[in-house]
């Protein structure tokens, strides 16, 4: 909440980087983060650390 301007474009990689900061902050406080909404791609990017550049196609 109040992390991003809804008018901005976000990639899954950017989401993962920002969400990870929030998750780490929550964990440091001894709480359990709950992730909801969005698509599987964004969750995979956060949980699995997907390297999108490695899967890029040329052309």
Secondary structure, 3 states (H helix, E strand, C coil): CCCCCCCCCCCHHHHHHHHHHHHHHHHHCCCCCCCCCCCHHHHHHHHHCCCHHHHCCCC
